[in-house]
Amino acid sequence: MERSKWMRRTRIAAILGLAWLASTQAGASGYDGFEESTFAPEYHVAASELDGFASGNVGVLSGAYWHIYQVLAYRALTGHATGKDELAAIGIDGWHVNRYGMSDDISANDGAATWVANRQQVKAAKPIAGVDTVKDDGNYGSYLNCPTDAFRNASATLADRLKTGGQNWAAVWLAGQDAVFANCGMVGDGADRKNAPYTAVPALPAGAPAWLVADHAYQVAAALFYSQQYDGAHSAFQAIAHDAHSPWQKLSGYMSARSLIRKASLTTFDKDAQANTAGRDKALTAARAELVAALPSYPAAQQMINYVDARTRAAQRLAALSPTLATAKLSDTTQQDLADYLAILDMSSERDPKDAMSNWIDAMQMSTADSIDNSPEGKPGADTLKKKHGDALALSRKWWASTHETQWLVAVFANLRKGEATDAELKAAAAVPASSSAQLTLQYHLARLALVGGHAAEADAIVGKALARNDLSTSSHNRWLHLQLLTAGTLDGFLAAVPRKAVNDNKADAVPNDQGTKTDAAANDTDVSTAMYRDMPLDVLKALYERGKWSDTRKEDLAEKLWTRAAILGDWATADSVNAQLMKGRATTAALYTRFQGARDDKERQLDAAIILVNTPELDPYPIPADGKTAGWSCENTLSTPNYTGSVDPELAQVKPAFLTAAQKAEGEKQGKTIGSLPVRTAYLAPVLIEWAKTKPDDAEAPKALHFFVAATRPVCQHEGSGGRSKEAFKLLHTQWPKTEWAKKTPYFY
């Protein structure tokens, strides 16, 4: 998604109070444009692990989990595990349940095909390919416009009208209904796809029976509704609701309110946010009054009243829902209640919950406040983070002190930072038995706090015991491996924590904890790269390369980075040690590596390394600044946060692997600073290559190198002097080697 569109949707969300468009740190259930770790998803529980998680094996809880998974965790921690039948009934889909609490469409989209078949009962019916049911909401999203109930009701009505009016009048009725459904969706393909233009219901012929006149009025109102003409739809439904002779009177009272609700939910808030918000609230209040009036004759209106109350009376609705959802057996009858509860949690934090479960969820999600961006602009300021952290820890401690319930001890430890744990809290966490659903999470945080506090051996002992368990889910196993990378006291211990098994997120694992036979040695989380390339000097990287059981892909990748770093740092012996590996499969450049090894002095080595680098763009030193971010060598100041197993803990991110000696840490830091301060690739290579080409006109590699240098400047982000260097290389190539194939392959320098 384009950044401008993302920001616009976020503004709309803020105005609506709908955090489903905001980021997870704002307390949302989910949002567009994010990525998760494939080894331990930060925001959701993988499909293969959901049954176990809900039934009590919550493993190591992520504070960033979307609200629905926090609900399941709270239930499990408080002795109210959720069974498979309950999961099936509520229908979890990503960050919401099937009855999506942010939509007023509460029916599934599975009725269009049946309707298309049923309409063929009318002999005069012209075949149609289908009915598109999804419409653009005008805010870079879409919604289900015509749900199953619409098609089910149409099919039932058609069957009755065939009996009542016969084929002729049924054909007239069908023409009107086809017009209604023509307004349901979109037309066109690709970039030209847009909402279908309004299709008006045809006028009735003279002599139409009374039943058809009544049906026609309802069809007109429905067509206006589905075409997003909500004011017209509201008026039309209101008129029918006041017609005591219409068979659609009861339903129209309900649909009249739905028109107001739909208008409120789809309003675009770009011009006057305050006025539109007031208009939204006014529309929802009016809709509620209409629903209450319709309730005696149309009991289904209660669900929509609950929907409105979740948005206009959030505190009251939350207080009513939470105690039941925290303990009761979940079923299809509680699905809408759960959807409403999640919707309220996704709204503004100003809701100020009083109930235990909502407070616990808030505290858990706040534990990741300093590790997850909460806006497209970046992380909140340090003062804001400090307050958020302090508030969450104080809240958790308050509940723990008053209840001494284990779930609150979990919230306390999720929010604790270095040096903040009291002796009583540490003792209480250590005493929680392995039979408790909370024990793994508490042990994880005990290890984390020991590690950031400088007690790596103590942390490693906890990690070792955890990894010896046979009940770890794949994601929990990987979270412990993330710690083991930092706690391991030996190089071999570090290597043992490198391989990760990707979480199966599509179906249940046959053997969830078979970490041996199914492990792919090429699968490493980004914390492995950070630990290696930020913290380790070349001699340690070389030892890892030689002793690790790497896959061919991973070994090649490590060799490339080891060679590139060694060449940049002038460690020719280390570069020579992996020269043979890099020559494999590089027939067109193999001679360059031989030339590199045969260089007579450091100056020639540096030149030959530059020639290799300009010919081999995949060679990258992988610079990682000390702040834990990744800087691309191809584009200066291009930073992105690594996707660690679990969310990025700012304290853990600064811990270096325990097996490194003090001297190795110091040397790794020194080398890391040199690599991290490199200019972009072309700026680094330009001085050496251009000076060499000017003075060595007989070197056959010179025109080729200049060609690749000019080509390399195009994908590199612009920086001061980049265009000038490219032009200089271009002129030199065409001046000294104008008739070579390389000059012909370089027709321009920009």
C-alpha positions in Angstrom: 0.0 0.0 0.0 1.2 3.5 -0.8 2.3 5.4 2.3 -0.1 8.3 1.6 -3.0 5.9 1.4 -1.9 4.1 4.6 -1.7 7.5 6.4 -5.2 8.5 5.1 -6.7 5.3 6.3 -5.1 5.7 9.7 -6.5 9.2 10.0 -9.9 7.9 9.2 -9.5 5.2 11.8 -8.6 7.7 14.4 -11.6 9.8 13.7 -13.9 6.8 13.7 -12.3 5.4 16.8 -11.7 2.2 14.8 -8.2 0.9 15.5 -8.7 -1.9 13.0 -6.9 0.5 10.6 -4.2 1.5 13.0 -1.1 -0.3 14.1 -0.9 -3.0 16.8 0.7 -0.7 19.2 -2.3 1.5 19.2 -4.1 -1.5 20.7 -5.5 -2.7 17.4 -6.4 -6.2 16.5 -4.6 -5.9 13.2 -3.7 -3.8 10.2 -2.6 -3.7 6.6 1.0 -3.6 5.5 2.9 -5.6 8.2 5.1 -8.6 8.1 5.5 -11.3 10.7 8.3 -13.7 11.6 7.8 -17.1 9.9 9.4 -18.7 12.9 7.3 -17.2 15.7 4.5 -14.9 14.5 4.4 -11.8 16.7 0.7 -10.9 16.2 -1.2 -14.2 15.8 -1.1 -17.8 16.8 -0.4 -20.1 13.9 -3.2 -22.3 12.7 -1.2 -25.4 13.5 -0.8 -24.3 17.1 -4.1 -22.7 17.8 -5.9 -25.8 19.3 -3.1 -26.3 21.7 -2.8 -22.6 22.6 -6.5 -22.3 23.3 -6.6 -25.4 25.4 -3.8 -24.2 27.7 -0.4 -24.7 26.0 0.1 -21.0 25.4 3.9 -21.3 25.4 5.7 -18.0 25.5 3.1 -15.3 25.2 3.8 -12.4 22.8 2.5 -9.1 24.2 1.9 -8.1 20.6 -0.7 -10.8 20.0 -3.9 -9.4 18.5 -6.8 -9.2 20.9 -8.6 -12.4 20.0 -5.5 -14.4 21.0 -5.1 -12.4 24.2 -8.7 -13.4 25.0 -7.9 -17.0 24.5 -4.7 -16.7 26.6 -6.5 -15.0 29.4 -9.1 -17.8 29.5 -6.4 -20.4 29.5 -4.4 -18.7 32.3 -7.5 -18.4 34.4 -8.6 -22.0 34.0 -11.2 -21.5 31.3 -9.5 -23.2 28.3 -11.2 -23.0 25.0 -11.9 -26.3 23.2 -11.8 -27.2 19.5 -15.6 -27.1 19.3 -15.6 -23.5 20.7 -12.9 -22.4 18.3 -14.9 -23.8 15.4 -18.0 -22.0 16.6 -16.5 -18.5 16.9 -14.5 -18.9 13.6 -11.2 -17.1 14.2 -10.0 -15.5 11.0 -6.7 -13.6 11.4 -7.4 -10.8 13.9 -11.2 -11.1 14.1 -13.9 -13.7 14.3 -16.3 -14.7 11.5 -18.9 -12.2 12.6 -16.6 -9.4 11.9 -17.2 -6.8 14.6 -16.2 -3.8 12.5 -18.8 -4.6 9.8 -22.6 -4.4 10.0 -22.8 -7.3 7.6 -23.1 -10.3 10.0 -23.8 -13.0 7.4 -21.4 -15.0 5.4 -21.0 -14.5 1.7 -22.1 -17.9 0.4 -25.6 -17.4 -1.1 -25.0 -15.8 -4.5 -24.4 -19.1 -6.4 -27.6 -20.6 -5.0 -29.6 -17.5 -6.0 -28.2 -17.7 -9.6 -29.5 -21.3 -9.8 -32.9 -20.6 -8.2 -33.7 -17.6 -10.5 -33.7 -20.0 -13.5 -37.1 -21.2 -12.2 -38.5 -18.3 -14.1 -38.7 -19.4 -17.7 -38.1 -16.0 -19.2 -35.0 -15.4 -17.0 -31.9 -14.5 -19.0 -28.8 -16.4 -17.7 -26.4 -14.4 -15.6 -22.8 -15.4 -14.8 -23.1 -14.5 -11.1 -23.5 -11.7 -8.6 -20.5 -9.7 -7.4 -21.1 -9.0 -3.7 -18.2 -6.9 -2.5 -18.0 -3.1 -2.9 -15.3 -0.5 -2.6 -15.7 1.4 0.7 -14.1 4.6 -0.7 -11.3 4.4 1.9 -9.0 2.0 0.1 -10.9 -1.0 1.5 -13.8 -3.2 0.6 -16.8 -4.7 2.4 -19.4 -7.4 1.9 -22.4 -5.5 0.5 -24.8 -8.3 -0.3 -24.6 -11.1 2.3 -26.2 -14.6 2.3 -29.4 -13.5 3.9 -30.2 -11.2 1.0 -30.0 -14.1 -1.5 -31.8 -16.5 0.8 -34.7 -14.1 1.2 -34.8 -13.4 -2.5 -34.9 -17.2 -3.3 -37.7 -17.8 -0.7 -39.7 -14.8 -2.1 -39.3 -15.9 -5.7 -40.7 -19.3 -4.8 -43.7 -17.8 -3.2 -44.2 -15.3 -6.1 -44.2 -18.1 -8.6 -47.1 -19.7 -6.7 -48.9 -16.4 -6.3 -48.4 -14.7 -9.6 -47.3 -17.4 -12.0 -44.5 -17.1 -14.5 -45.5 -13.8 -16.1 -45.7 -11.7 -12.9 -42.7 -13.6 -11.4 -40.7 -12.5 -14.5 -41.6 -8.9 -13.7 -40.6 -9.4 -10.1 -37.3 -11.0 -11.2 -36.4 -8.1 -13.4 -36.7 -5.8 -10.4 -34.6 -8.2 -8.2 -31.9 -8.5 -10.8 -31.7 -4.7 -10.8 -31.3 -4.8 -7.0 -28.4 -7.3 -7.1 -26.8 -5.5 -10.0 -25.9 -2.8 -7.4 -24.2 -5.2 -5.0 -20.7 -5.2 -6.3 -18.1 -3.9 -8.7 -17.4 -4.0 -12.4 -14.2 -4.0 -14.5 -10.8 -5.6 -14.0 -7.5 -4.6 -12.5 -6.9 -0.9 -12.3 -10.2 -0.2 -14.0 -12.3 -2.1 -11.4 -14.8 0.2 -9.7 -18.2 0.1 -8.0 -21.0 -0.8 -10.3 -23.0 2.2 -11.6 -26.5 2.6 -10.1 -29.1 0.3 -11.7 -32.6 1.5 -11.1 -35.4 -0.9 -10.6 -37.7 -0.9 -13.7 -41.1 0.7 -13.4 -44.0 -1.7 -13.0 -46.4 -2.2 -15.9 -50.0 -1.2 -15.6 -52.2 -3.5 -13.7 -49.5 -4.9 -11.4 -51.0 -6.8 -8.5 -50.8 -5.3 -5.0 -48.2 -7.8 -3.8 -45.9 -6.8 -6.6 -46.4 -3.1 -5.9 -45.4 -3.7 -2.3 -42.4 -5.8 -3.4 -41.4 -3.2 -6.0 -41.3 -0.5 -3.2 -39.0 -2.7 -1.2 -36.8 -3.5 -4.2 -36.4 0.2 -4.9 -35.3 0.8 -1.3 -32.9 -2.1 -1.4 -31.3 -1.0 -4.7 -30.7 2.4 -3.2 -29.1 0.8 -0.1 -26.8 -1.5 -2.1 -25.8 1.4 -4.4 -24.6 3.4 -1.3 -27.4 6.0 -1.6 -28.2 5.8 2.1 -30.3 8.9 2.5 -32.6 7.8 -0.2 -32.7 4.2 1.1 -33.5 5.5 4.6 -36.5 7.5 3.4 -37.7 4.6 1.2 -37.5 2.1 4.0 -39.1 4.5 6.5 -42.1 4.9 4.1 -42.5 1.1 4.0 -42.1 0.8 7.7 -45.1 3.1 8.1 -47.2 1.1 5.6 -49.3 -1.4 7.7 -50.3 -3.2 4.5 -46.8 -4.0 3.3 -45.5 -7.5 4.0 -42.1 -5.7 4.3 -43.1 -3.4 7.1 -41.2 -5.2 9.9 -38.0 -5.8 7.9 -38.0 -2.2 6.6 -38.0 -0.7 10.1 -34.8 -2.7 10.6 -33.3 -1.8 7.2 -34.1 1.9 7.8 -31.7 1.8 10.8 -29.2 -0.2 8.8 -29.1 2.6 6.2 -28.1 5.0 8.9 -25.5 2.6 10.3 -24.0 1.9 6.9 -23.7 5.6 6.1 -22.0 6.2 9.4 -19.5 3.3 8.8 -18.6 4.4 5.3 -18.3 8.1 5.7 -15.0 9.6 4.4 -13.5 12.0 6.9 -11.1 14.0 4.9 -12.6 17.6 4.9 -14.1 18.3 8.3 -13.3 15.5 10.7 -15.0 17.0 13.7 -18.3 17.7 11.9 -18.3 14.2 10.3 -17.6 12.5 13.6 -20.5 14.4 15.1 -22.6 13.3 12.1 -21.6 9.7 12.6 -22.6 9.7 16.3 -25.9 11.4 15.4 -26.7 8.8 12.8 -25.8 5.9 15.1 -28.0 7.4 17.9 -30.9 7.7 15.5 -30.3 4.2 14.2 -30.4 2.9 17.7 -33.8 4.5 18.4 -35.2 3.0 15.2 -33.8 -0.4 16.1 -35.4 -0.3 19.6 -38.7 0.6 18.0 -38.4 -2.3 15.6 -37.3 -4.8 18.2 -40.8 -5.9 19.4 -41.7 -7.1 15.9 -38.2 -7.9 14.7 -36.1 -9.6 17.4 -33.1 -9.8 15.1 -32.7 -6.1 15.6 -31.1 -6.8 19.0 -27.8 -7.9 17.3 -27.6 -4.5 15.5 -28.5 -2.7 18.8 -25.5 -4.4 20.3 -23.4 -3.4 17.3 -24.3 0.2 17.8 -23.8 0.1 21.6 -20.3 -1.2 21.1 -19.6 2.0 19.3 -21.6 4.5 21.2 -21.7 3.0 24.7 -18.4 1.2 24.7 -17.8 1.3 28.5 -21.2 -0.1 29.4 -21.0 -2.8 26.6 -17.5 -3.8 27.6 -18.5 -4.2 31.2 -21.4 -6.4 30.2 -19.5 -8.6 27.8 -16.1 -9.2 29.5 -17.1 -11.3 32.5 -19.1 -13.7 30.3 -16.6 -14.0 27.6 -13.8 -14.6 30.1 -15.5 -17.7 31.6 -18.4 -18.9 29.5 -18.3 -21.7 26.9 -18.0 -20.0 23.5 -20.5 -20.9 20.8 -22.1 -19.5 17.7 -24.5 -17.6 19.9 -21.6 -15.8 21.6 -19.9 -15.1 18.3 -21.4 -11.6 17.8 -20.7 -10.8 21.5 -17.1 -11.7 21.0 -17.0 -9.6 17.7 -18.4 -6.6 19.6 -15.9 -7.1 22.4 -13.0 -7.2 20.0 -14.4 -4.1 18.3 -14.5 -2.2 21.5 -10.9 -3.2 22.4 -9.9 -1.9 19.0 -11.3 1.5 19.7 -9.8 4.4 21.5 -7.9 3.7 24.7 -10.2 6.3 26.3 -12.7 3.5 27.0 -10.9 3.0 30.4 -12.0 -0.5 31.2 -12.8 -1.6 34.7 -13.0 -5.4 34.2 -10.1 -7.8 34.7 -9.7 -9.3 31.3 -9.7 -6.0 29.4 -7.2 -4.5 31.8 -5.0 -7.6 31.4 -5.1 -7.4 27.6 -4.2 -3.7 27.7 -1.2 -4.4 30.1 0.1 -7.3 27.9 -0.1 -5.3 24.7 1.5 -2.3 26.3 4.5 -4.5 27.2 5.6 -4.1 23.6 5.1 -0.3 23.4 8.8 0.4 23.0 9.4 -2.3 20.4 6.6 -1.8 17.9 5.9 1.3 15.7 2.6 2.9 16.6 2.2 5.1 13.6 3.5 5.4 10.0 5.7 8.2 11.3 7.7 5.8 13.5 8.0 5.1 17.2 6.5 7.4 19.9 8.8 9.7 21.8 10.9 8.5 24.7 8.8 10.4 27.2 5.6 8.8 25.8 7.2 5.3 25.9 8.4 5.8 29.5 4.9 6.8 30.6 3.2 3.9 28.7 5.7 1.4 30.2 5.2 2.9 33.7 1.5 2.9 33.5 1.4 -0.7 32.3 3.7 -2.0 35.0 1.8 -0.1 37.7 -1.5 -1.5 36.4 -0.2 -5.0 36.4 1.3 -4.7 39.8 -1.9 -3.3 41.2 -3.9 -6.2 40.0 -1.3 -8.7 41.1 -1.2 -7.2 44.6 -4.9 -7.4 45.0 -5.6 -10.8 43.4 -2.3 -12.8 43.5 -3.6 -14.5 40.3 -1.0 -15.9 38.1 -2.1 -14.1 34.9 -1.3 -10.8 36.6 2.2 -12.0 37.5 2.6 -12.8 33.7 1.6 -9.2 32.9 4.0 -7.9 35.5 6.9 -9.8 34.0 6.0 -8.9 30.5 6.4 -5.3 31.5 9.5 -5.5 33.6 12.7 -4.1 32.4 16.3 -4.4 33.6 16.6 -4.0 37.4 12.9 -3.4 38.0 11.9 -6.8 39.4 11.5 -7.1 43.2 12.7 -10.1 45.1 9.1 -11.0 45.9 8.2 -11.0 42.2 11.2 -13.1 41.2 10.5 -15.6 44.0 6.8 -15.8 43.0 7.6 -16.4 39.3 10.2 -19.0 40.0 7.7 -20.9 42.2 5.0 -21.3 39.5 5.0 -25.0 38.6 5.5 -26.5 35.2 1.9 -27.6 35.1 0.8 -24.0 34.9 -0.1 -22.5 31.6 1.9 -19.4 32.7 5.1 -21.2 33.6 6.9 -21.0 30.2 6.2 -17.3 29.8 7.4 -16.5 33.3 10.5 -18.6 32.8 11.2 -16.8 29.6 11.1 -13.5 31.3 13.2 -14.7 34.2 15.8 -15.7 31.6 15.4 -12.4 29.7 15.9 -10.3 32.8 18.9 -12.3 34.0 20.4 -11.9 30.5 20.0 -8.2 30.2 21.2 -7.9 33.8 24.5 -9.4 32.9 23.9 -13.0 34.2 24.2 -15.0 31.0 25.0 -18.3 32.8 21.9 -18.1 35.0 19.8 -17.3 31.9 21.4 -20.1 29.9 20.4 -22.6 32.6 16.8 -21.6 32.4 16.9 -21.7 28.6 18.4 -25.2 28.6 15.7 -26.6 30.9 13.0 -25.0 28.7 14.4 -26.4 25.5 14.5 -29.9 27.1 10.7 -29.9 27.4 8.7 -32.0 25.0 5.6 -29.9 25.0 7.0 -26.8 23.2 5.1 -25.5 20.2 7.3 -24.6 17.2 6.9 -20.9 17.8 7.8 -21.2 21.5 10.8 -23.4 20.7 12.0 -20.7 18.3 11.5 -18.0 20.9 13.7 -19.9 23.3 16.3 -20.4 20.6 16.3 -16.6 20.2 17.4 -16.4 23.8 19.9 -19.2 23.4 21.7 -17.3 20.7 22.6 -14.8 23.4 23.0 -17.1 26.5 25.1 -19.9 24.9 28.5 -20.0 26.5 30.3 -21.6 23.6 30.5 -21.2 19.9 28.9 -24.6 19.4 26.1 -23.6 21.7 25.5 -20.6 19.6 25.5 -22.8 16.4 22.9 -25.1 18.0 20.5 -22.2 18.3 20.9 -21.1 14.7 18.6 -23.6 12.8 14.9 -22.8 13.1 11.9 -24.7 11.9 9.3 -22.4 10.2 5.9 -22.5 11.8 3.3 -24.4 9.9 0.5 -21.9 9.5 -1.8 -23.8 7.2 -2.5 -27.1 8.8 -1.8 -29.0 12.0 1.8 -30.4 12.3 1.9 -34.2 12.4 4.8 -34.0 14.9 4.7 -30.4 16.3 8.1 -30.8 18.1 10.1 -32.8 15.7 12.9 -30.4 15.6 15.5 -32.8 14.3 14.3 -34.4 11.1 12.3 -31.4 9.8 14.8 -28.6 10.6 16.1 -26.8 7.5 19.7 -25.6 8.2 19.1 -22.7 5.8 16.3 -21.4 7.9 17.6 -18.7 10.3 15.7 -15.9 11.8 17.1 -12.4 11.3 18.4 -12.3 14.9 21.1 -14.8 13.7 22.3 -12.3 11.1 22.2 -9.4 13.6 24.3 -11.3 16.1 26.8 -12.4 13.5 27.3 -9.3 11.4 26.8 -6.7 14.1 28.7 -8.2 17.0 31.3 -10.7 15.7 34.8 -10.1 14.4 36.1 -11.8 11.3 37.9 -14.6 13.1 34.7 -15.7 14.9 32.7 -15.5 11.6 35.4 -17.6 10.0 35.1 -20.2 12.8 31.3 -20.2 12.4 31.7 -20.7 8.7 34.0 -23.7 9.1 32.3 -25.4 12.0 28.6 -24.8 11.3 26.5 -27.4 9.5 25.2 -24.9 6.9 23.1 -25.7 3.9 24.6 -24.9 0.6 22.6 -21.7 0.3 23.4 -20.5 3.8 27.1 -21.4 3.4 27.3 -19.4 0.2 25.6 -16.4 1.9 28.0 -16.5 4.8 31.0 -16.9 2.5 29.9 -13.9 0.5 29.6 -11.7 3.5 32.8 -13.0 5.1 34.8 -12.4 1.9 33.3 -8.9 1.4 34.0 -7.8 4.9 37.5 -9.2 4.8 38.3 -7.4 1.5 37.0 -4.1 2.9 38.9 -4.5 6.2 42.1 -5.6 4.4 42.2 -9.1 6.0 43.5 -10.9 2.9 44.1 -14.2 4.6 40.4 -14.5 5.6 39.3 -13.5 2.1 41.6 -16.1 0.6 40.1 -18.8 2.9 36.7 -18.5 1.2 37.9 -17.6 -2.3 37.3 -21.1 -3.5 33.8 -21.1 -2.3 33.0 -17.9 -4.1 34.5 -19.1 -7.4 32.0 -22.0 -7.5 29.3 -21.4 -10.0 30.9 -18.1 -11.1 32.6 -19.1 -14.3 32.5 -15.6 -15.9 34.3 -14.1 -12.9 36.4 -17.0 -11.6 39.5 -15.5 -13.1 39.1 -12.4 -11.0 39.4 -14.4 -7.8 42.6 -15.9 -9.1 43.8 -12.5 -10.0 42.9 -11.3 -6.5 44.9 -14.1 -4.9 47.9 -13.4 -7.1 48.1 -9.7 -6.2 51.6 -8.5 -5.3 50.8 -5.9 -2.6 47.9 -4.4 -0.6 47.2 -1.8 -3.3 46.7 -4.4 -6.0 44.6 -6.5 -3.6 42.4 -3.5 -2.9 42.0 -2.9 -6.7 41.3 -6.5 -7.5 38.7 -6.6 -4.7 37.0 -3.6 -6.1 37.0 -5.2 -9.6 35.3 -8.3 -8.1 32.8 -6.2 -6.2 31.7 -4.1 -9.2 31.3 -7.3 -11.3 29.4 -9.1 -8.5 26.6 -7.0 -7.1 25.4 -9.7 -4.7 28.5 -9.3 -2.6 27.4 -7.2 0.4 29.1 -6.6 3.7 25.6 -6.4 5.4 26.3 -3.4 7.6 24.4 -3.3 10.8 24.7 -0.2 13.0 24.9 -0.6 16.7 21.3 0.5 17.2 20.1 -2.9 15.9 18.9 -1.6 12.5 20.0 -2.7 9.1 21.5 -0.3 6.7 21.5 -1.2 3.0 24.9 -0.9 1.3 23.1 -0.1 -1.9 21.3 2.9 -0.5 22.6 5.2 2.2 20.5 5.6 5.3 17.9 3.0 4.2 17.0 1.4 7.6 14.5 -1.3 8.5 13.9 -3.0 11.8 14.9 -6.7 11.7 12.0 -9.1 12.2 13.2 -11.0 15.3 11.6 -14.1 16.7 9.0 -12.4 18.8 8.8 -8.6 18.9 12.1 -6.7 19.1 13.0 -6.2 22.7 15.1 -3.0 23.0 17.2 -4.4 25.9 17.8 -7.8 24.3 18.7 -6.1 21.0 21.8 -4.7 22.7 23.0 -7.9 24.3 26.0 -9.5 22.6 26.4 -13.4 22.4 27.7 -14.6 25.7 30.4 -16.9 24.2 32.3 -13.9 22.8 35.3 -12.9 24.9 35.8 -9.3 25.9 38.5 -8.9 23.2 36.3 -10.4 20.6 33.4 -8.1 21.5 35.7 -5.1 21.3 37.1 -6.2 17.9 33.6 -7.0 16.6 32.4 -3.5 17.7 35.4 -1.9 16.0 34.9 -3.8 12.8 31.2 -3.2 12.9 31.7 0.5 13.1 34.0 0.5 10.1 31.4 -1.6 8.1 28.5 0.4 9.4 30.0 3.7 8.3 30.6 2.7 4.7 29.2 5.0 2.0 26.9 3.5 -0.6 28.4 0.9 -2.7 29.2 3.0 -5.8 30.6 5.8 -3.7 32.9 3.3 -2.1 34.1 1.8 -5.3 34.4 4.9 -7.5 37.7 6.3 -6.4 39.6 3.1 -6.8 38.0 2.0 -10.1 38.2 5.3 -11.9 41.7 6.1 -10.9 42.8 2.6 -12.0 41.0 2.9 -15.3 42.6 6.2 -16.1 46.1 4.8 -15.5 45.7 1.3 -16.9 44.3 1.6 -20.4 45.7 -1.8 -21.4 43.9 -3.7 -18.7 41.2 -5.7 -20.4 39.1 -5.7 -17.2 38.9 -1.9 -17.2 36.1 -1.2 -19.8 34.1 -4.1 -18.4 34.4 -2.7 -14.8 33.4 0.8 -15.9 30.3 -0.6 -17.7 29.2 -2.4 -14.6 29.9 0.6 -12.4 27.7 2.8 -14.5 25.0 0.2 -14.5 25.3 -0.1 -10.7 24.6 3.6 -10.1 21.1 3.2 -11.5 19.4 1.1 -8.8 21.4 3.0 -6.0 19.4 5.7 -4.3 20.6 9.2 -5.2 23.3 10.8 -3.0 25.6 13.7 -3.4 28.0 13.2 -6.3 26.4 9.9 -7.5 25.4 11.4 -10.9 28.9 13.0 -11.4 30.7 9.7 -10.7 28.5 7.8 -13.2 29.1 10.5 -15.8 32.8 10.5 -15.2 33.0 6.7 -15.6 30.8 6.9 -18.8 33.1 9.5 -20.4 36.2 7.6 -19.5 34.8 4.4 -21.0 33.7 6.0 -24.3 36.9 8.0 -24.6 39.5 5.3 -24.0 37.5 2.2 -25.2 34.9 3.6 -27.6 34.8 0.5 -29.9 34.5 -2.2 -27.2 31.4 -4.2 -26.5 31.3 -2.6 -23.1 31.0 0.9 -24.5 28.2 -0.3 -26.9 26.4 -1.8 -23.9 26.6 1.5 -22.1 24.6 4.1 -24.2 23.9 6.5 -21.4 25.2 7.2 -17.8 21.9 8.0 -16.0 
